[in-house]
Amino acid sequence: MKFFWNYLAVVNVVGFVLYGYDKFLAKAHQRRIPERILLLAAAAGGSPGCWLAMVLFRHKTRKPKFKFGVPAILLLQLALAGAYWYYFVR
């Protein structure tokens, strides 16, 4: 179980940093991180960190695939975690 929590911590930090770095690259007119990588970071379990970065850095908040996609991924992951807890832990 410790591995799971460490994994979530790392993937959320990585997602947060990726979104922040992509915002930096956007402002510097540099080559950007592909959108599929940013969405993959959220889908891999980093959706809370990715969503927090979107809000704090005001990055990717106008694009529908991010504006609705990242919160949808987060809600799905929370629902799966809740179902797991309900059926296997309690």
Protein Blocks (a to p, Z undefined) as FASTA:
>chain_A
ZZmmmmmmmmmmmmmmmmmmmmmmmmnopacddfklmmmmmmnopmmmmmmmmmmnopok
lbmklmmmmmmmmmmmmmmmmmmmmmmmZZ
